[in-house]
Amino acid sequence: MTRLRDGIFNVDKPHGMTSMEVVRQVKRLTGHRHVGHGGTLDPEATGVLPVCLGQATRLMEYLVDSEKEYLGTLRLGVATDTYDADGRVMEERDPSGVTREVMEQAMVGFRGVIEQRPPMFSALKLRGERMYNLARRGVEVERTPRTVEVKRLELVEWRPPYATLSIQCGRGAYIRSLAQDLGTALGCGAHLCQLRRLRTGVFSIGQATPLEALEEALVQGSGEELLFPPDYAVLHFKAVTLNPGEERMVCRGQPVRLNPRTHSAEAMEHCRAYSYDGRFVAVVRFNRVLRLWEPQKVFQLATPSPYATENPLGGP
């Protein structure tokens, strides 16, 4: 088996698999020791799941923190213990009084910065134990509401008792909890019966490779063609080119001034740093007290990146 370079697969996760099962499959087929994903998808959900190999796993936190987009379908009138179609029915009510106008009015209260209580059936830990294990034993504990941001919430299809929503949200938002809370607000209950992730950060569903197709490519030795370079995960950061002296300092973990070339970048918290020959060297962060750029993640990549800047940031 030929070892693949460090990078990221944009996997279209199939229904019925956990995110970690996808990771284990990719790990088995690539031979990489370090493999991880950029944000959990429930087994019932499908869609974009970035799977990172090698040094790219050090960028997973930026993917987890990134903005997400979903297409989710709610079934009104039925509430379940998991808040999705995989759970046990807890309550059934007649949703016939809910019109499109009533639905859209209820959605207003779930846009913007909101408080949301995570479901018991979640991978969050309580005293070292996953909450879904507690839930399976019939144990329910108080969950502290979390502040999340729902940047967009639109009703895109209305087929009562089903409603399909387009959702854009930040880190930590549970679409299952959103479905549950909407059902409560409507007075009829609801659960999430279908969910597809359309985007994680810069990774979109249009670029995603179905897991079956990825497996076939890896077996045939053509998986490299589907691999995004590690810095693709942080393309939302500005880029800066280091001179050889600055590169040596960054690689030793030392902060650099980078002025005046990055003077305009001081408003940015992070930057992608490249060598003069285009290799992705580091993610650097601006320290406003010291007024220096400090290396946050340093990489040892052998090949130039197609996303390296041609001119230093702030240059001509």
Protein Blocks (a to p, Z undefined) as FASTA:
>chain_A
ZZdddddddddddehiafklmmmmmmmmnopabdcdebdadfkbgcjddddehjllmmmm
mmmmpccdddddddehiacfkopakbccfbdcdfklpcfklmmmmmmmmgcjddddddfb
bcbdeehiafklmmmnopacdddddddddfbdcdfbdcdfbdcddddddehiafklmmmm
mmmmnonopadfbdcdfbghjbcfklpccfklmmmmmmnopmmmmpccfklmmmmpccdd
ddfklmmmmmnopacfkiaklmmmmmpmbdcdddfkopafbdcdddfklopacdfbdcdd
fbdcfkbcfbdghiZZ
